[in-house]
Every structure is written in structure tokens, then in C-alpha cells.
């Protein structure tokens, strides 16, 4: 019953008219929007209404949120959902936006009782407790070129990765994805450790979750190169997201 009412609310939000000033912001400040075919643009605008209705976006450290900021975040998050909405980031509640890189308060206690803190500045983080944290300065940097680096795609991909097998239509699809994914992840780790040039960001060698996130960045930002270099792996991401970004760029 809850799912029925949620679906009905989302249908109502998607049907709302999209304000003309918002469309101008997308056309002017979100380069990916112009790549999408008209039917995907229409779907994206409906998704943005749902995103604004269900997710909270907050400015931090005195940052004044603008429509450009909110729409840039929502649009990129919703691009990942164009083929399959994945339940609309069910574990996500809030997005915290900082003016620039931020220092998370991470503490890790070892069995010895020693506590480590991570003072390193970050451009983005995704928590499994309902929060994505972003840096506006780094978002703006990534919008300057389709170079395979996009902190928005990266962090929202983490939210999808956390869904695990729930994101797949059946056990067989999940298992096949894992097999192909593991093969390419292992190859990537070996190449990074041997200091060989890599197509995917080296950061993907940290762990499978990071590799999924950097592969997602490449899938949406450099799909023609991705498909040419790793056709079988590209095909798995195409099935996962139920999209073919190479067609956006080819056209």
C-alpha cells in the first residue's frame, strides 16, 4: 500500500510543469542536459521534481543555495536514473553542499585503542546513512569538460552501489555483472600497482565500491572510449543503467 501511494505521489510530481527559468539553467549550466535526446530531457525534468520533493539539499559553511546549484545536483543525480529509477536513491535523505573542499570528521578506533582521524580535505563523500556531501567548487571544475571526472556522478553512483543485488532484475543478472566487474577490477588494481597507464581513474583501485563509481563516471562522461576499450564491461553497465550514453555523444 505504501508503495502504491508513493508511486502515485511521484507520478503527480513528475506531471508538474517545469518552470521555464529552470529549463534555462539546465540548458546554460548543465552541459549533459543538451546531450540527451528530447524524451530523456522530458524524463529528467520529471525526475528533478521528484528529487526536490523527496531529498533535502542544504548549504553549509555559509553557502547560499541557488537554483543553479540545486538543479545542477539534481540533474546529474537523475541522469543515473533515466533508464531505471532504482527506487529513487531509497537510502538517501540529504545532500550537504560546501563552497569548496571540506574536511570530514572521520574517526577510526583500532583494537589497540588508538584512534585515527582523517584530516584530508575531500571533494565529495557518500554515506550509507542517508547523506551525500559535495563541494561546489569541484562540481564547477568537473562541468568544464567531459573528461571522465565528475564528482556528482561518482558520489550518487555510490548510493546505487550500496543497493547491491536489489538494483538488478534477477539473481542471474547480478551474478553475471559481478563476474565481469571483478575481472576488470582485478586488472585495474594490477595496472595501478604496476604503475601502468589506466583508462579508469586510479582511485578505483581503492576498493570495488570506488571502482564502480569511477567506472560510472567513465560510462557517462567518456562512453565512446569506454565501449571501444572494454566492450563487454560497457555492455554490463549499459544493462545496469539501461542506457547507452555512447549514443548521446555519437549523435
Phi, psi and omega per residue, in radians:
X1 nan -0.739 3.124
X2 -1.064 -0.724 3.128
X3 -1.098 -0.657 3.134
X4 -1.093 -0.827 -3.122
X5 -1.180 -0.631 3.103
X6 -1.125 -0.761 3.134
X7 -1.101 -0.682 3.137
X8 -1.174 -0.718 3.103
X9 -1.085 -0.752 -3.134
X10 -1.119 -0.665 3.097
X11 -1.095 -0.671 3.117
X12 -1.175 -0.729 3.127
X13 -1.152 -0.712 -3.136
X14 -1.119 -0.521 -3.093
X15 -1.380 -0.167 -3.115
X16 -1.140 2.512 3.070
X17 -1.059 2.495 3.121
X18 -1.610 2.085 -3.074
X19 -0.982 2.388 -3.130
X20 -1.018 -0.722 3.104
X21 -1.050 -0.595 3.112
X22 -1.161 -0.731 3.136
X23 -1.098 -0.638 3.107
X24 -1.138 -0.657 3.090
X25 -1.104 -0.784 3.123
X26 -1.057 -0.813 -3.095
X27 -1.146 -0.573 -3.035
X28 -1.594 -0.604 -2.954
X29 -2.089 -0.107 3.123
X30 -2.089 1.570 -3.041
X31 -0.974 -0.555 -3.088
X32 -1.149 -0.507 -3.105
X33 -1.036 -0.705 -3.093
X34 -1.234 -0.333 3.110
X35 -1.336 -0.432 -3.003
X36 -1.298 2.505 3.020
X37 -1.165 2.761 -3.053
X38 -0.925 -0.686 -3.114
X39 -1.162 -0.596 3.087
X40 -1.285 -0.609 3.076
X41 -1.067 -0.739 3.127
X42 -1.123 -0.763 3.112
X43 -1.096 -0.727 -3.131
X44 -1.055 -0.745 -3.134
X45 -1.111 -0.662 3.068
X46 -1.146 -0.726 3.112
X47 -1.083 -0.661 -3.138
X48 -1.078 -0.701 3.069
X49 -1.021 -0.765 3.141
X50 -1.141 -0.749 -3.127
X51 -1.037 -0.807 3.131
X52 -1.135 -0.581 -3.119
X53 -1.280 -0.562 -3.003
X54 -1.835 -0.340 -3.079
X55 -2.035 2.531 3.141
X56 -1.741 2.205 3.088
X57 -1.963 2.190 -3.079
X58 -2.161 2.463 2.992
X59 -1.547 2.422 -3.095
X60 -2.117 2.797 -3.133
X61 0.958 0.703 3.080
X62 1.404 0.102 -3.129
X63 -1.229 2.220 3.084
X64 -1.569 2.013 -3.116
X65 -1.226 2.391 3.066
X66 -2.055 2.905 3.070
X67 -1.061 -0.620 3.121
X68 -1.048 -0.781 3.138
X69 -1.123 -0.846 -3.094
X70 -1.109 -0.750 -3.116
X71 -1.229 -0.625 3.112
X72 -1.102 -0.774 3.124
X73 -1.139 -0.905 -3.079
X74 -1.095 -0.722 -3.098
X75 -1.087 -0.813 -3.117
X76 -1.190 -0.683 3.079
X77 -1.055 -0.743 -3.050
X78 -1.372 -0.340 3.016
X79 -1.018 -0.643 3.138
X80 -1.136 -0.334 -3.044
X81 -1.794 0.103 -3.007
X82 -1.126 -0.600 -3.134
X83 -1.635 -0.471 -3.061
X84 -2.720 2.110 -2.989
X85 -1.421 -0.091 3.036
X86 0.932 0.417 -3.091
X87 1.381 0.154 3.078
X88 1.105 0.971 -3.140
X89 0.848 1.122 -3.006
X90 -1.059 -0.457 -3.134
X91 -1.546 -0.041 -3.039
X92 -1.708 2.306 3.098
X93 -2.063 -0.733 -3.010
X94 -2.353 2.564 2.998
X95 -2.070 2.157 3.134
X96 -1.827 2.136 -3.082
X97 -1.952 2.135 3.097
X98 -1.793 2.734 3.109
X99 -1.076 -0.668 -3.134
X100 -2.551 -2.803 -3.135
X101 -1.015 2.538 -3.060
X102 -2.193 2.799 3.132
X103 -1.931 1.882 -3.141
X104 -1.253 2.674 3.125
X105 -1.686 1.310 -3.136
X106 -1.631 2.301 3.037
X107 -2.226 2.310 3.123
X108 -2.217 2.095 -3.127
X109 -1.708 2.175 3.141
X110 -1.531 2.816 3.118
X111 -0.964 -0.484 3.140
X112 -1.260 -0.206 -3.105
X113 1.712 -0.138 3.117
X114 -1.301 2.374 -3.136
X115 -1.927 2.144 3.085
X116 -1.725 2.449 3.008
X117 -2.012 2.562 -3.127
X118 -1.857 1.699 -3.077
X119 -1.529 0.092 -3.055
X120 -1.248 2.320 3.129
X121 -1.180 2.457 -3.095
X122 -2.124 2.673 3.061
X123 -1.740 -0.239 3.112
X124 -2.985 2.643 3.076
X125 -2.600 2.577 3.046
X126 -2.207 2.187 3.137
X127 -1.817 2.609 3.068
X128 -1.451 0.133 3.110
X129 -1.912 0.522 2.956
X130 1.622 0.311 -3.060
X131 -2.352 2.424 2.917
X132 -2.087 2.330 -3.138
X133 -2.038 2.351 -3.020
X134 -2.386 2.758 3.053
X135 -1.959 2.115 -3.130
X136 -1.123 -0.654 3.116
X137 -1.025 -0.730 -3.129
X138 -1.324 -0.543 3.036
X139 -1.066 -0.827 -3.138
X140 -1.077 -0.683 3.089
X141 -1.022 -0.777 -3.046
X142 -1.253 -0.345 -3.129
X143 -1.399 -0.096 -3.076
X144 -1.354 -0.349 -3.106
X145 -2.771 2.632 3.011
X146 -1.551 1.405 -3.029
X147 -2.001 0.236 3.128
X148 1.503 0.086 3.129
X149 -2.105 2.009 -3.117
X150 -2.679 1.832 -3.042
X151 -1.102 -0.505 3.128
X152 -1.209 -0.871 3.068
X153 -1.018 -0.708 -3.085
X154 -1.075 -0.923 -3.036
X155 -1.258 -0.629 3.112
X156 -1.300 -0.441 3.012
X157 -1.115 -0.615 3.079
X158 -1.041 -0.685 3.119
X159 -1.079 -0.643 3.112
X160 -1.289 -0.676 3.119
X161 -1.024 -0.652 -3.125
X162 -1.129 -0.292 3.104
X163 -1.258 -0.395 3.139
X164 1.069 -2.387 -3.058
X165 -1.204 -0.234 3.100
X166 -1.104 -0.377 -3.110
X167 -1.408 -0.114 -3.060
X168 -1.865 2.634 -3.098
X169 -1.224 -0.438 3.141
X170 -2.794 2.982 -3.105
X171 -1.112 -0.665 -3.124
X172 -1.086 -0.778 3.133
X173 -1.104 -0.711 3.122
X174 -1.106 -0.807 -3.109
X175 -1.111 -0.717 -3.141
X176 -1.155 -0.708 3.103
X177 -1.064 -0.808 -3.102
X178 -1.053 -0.709 -3.127
X179 -1.112 -0.826 3.136
X180 -1.192 -0.730 3.141
X181 -1.048 -0.841 -3.102
X182 -1.049 -0.709 3.133
X183 -1.046 -0.794 -3.109
X184 -1.331 -0.561 3.078
X185 -1.122 -0.809 3.138
X186 -1.062 -0.709 3.110
X187 -1.125 -0.716 -3.133
X188 -1.116 -0.784 3.137
X189 -1.056 -0.757 3.124
X190 -1.085 -0.762 -3.131
X191 -1.121 -0.709 3.126
X192 -1.155 -0.774 -3.132
X193 -1.121 -0.532 3.135
X194 -1.631 0.105 3.089
X195 1.047 0.677 3.046
X196 -1.561 2.678 3.058
X197 -1.082 2.459 -3.134
X198 -2.241 2.560 3.063
X199 -1.279 -0.770 3.120
X200 -1.428 2.637 3.099
X201 -0.937 2.370 -3.123
X202 -1.008 -0.474 -3.119
X203 -1.044 -0.385 3.120
X204 -1.110 -0.258 3.121
X205 -1.360 -0.107 -3.126
X206 -1.068 -0.830 3.136
X207 -2.984 2.951 -3.098
X208 -1.016 -0.623 3.141
X209 -1.086 -0.736 3.127
X210 -1.216 -0.605 3.108
X211 -1.155 -0.693 3.078
X212 -1.055 -0.721 -3.103
X213 -1.184 -0.762 -3.131
X214 -1.266 -0.546 3.068
X215 -1.168 -0.627 3.072
X216 -1.121 -0.738 3.070
X217 -0.984 -0.818 -3.134
X218 -1.152 -0.677 -3.119
X219 -1.051 -0.720 -3.106
X220 -1.592 -0.418 -3.065
X221 -1.752 -0.545 -3.129
X222 -2.366 0.948 -3.011
X223 -1.166 -0.553 -3.137
X224 -1.145 -0.743 3.097
X225 -1.199 -0.720 3.130
X226 -1.014 -0.885 -3.096
X227 -1.107 -0.676 -3.134
X228 -1.200 -0.711 -3.038
X229 -1.433 -0.693 -3.080
X230 -2.326 1.226 -3.037
X231 -1.027 -0.703 -3.130
X232 -1.186 -0.680 3.132
X233 -1.214 -0.724 3.089
X234 -1.034 -0.726 -3.123
X235 -1.064 -0.638 3.106
X236 -1.170 -0.703 3.097
X237 -1.222 -0.595 3.077
X238 -1.088 -0.711 3.107
X239 -1.240 -0.636 -3.120
X240 -1.138 -0.917 -3.105
X241 -1.481 -0.217 -3.109
X242 0.980 0.729 3.096
X243 -2.471 2.837 3.078
X244 -2.336 1.381 -3.086
X245 -1.010 -0.406 3.120
X246 -1.024 -0.549 3.106
X247 -1.227 -0.586 3.088
X248 -1.040 -0.792 -3.068
X249 -1.351 -0.646 -3.120
X250 -1.094 -0.643 -3.099
X251 -1.407 nan nan
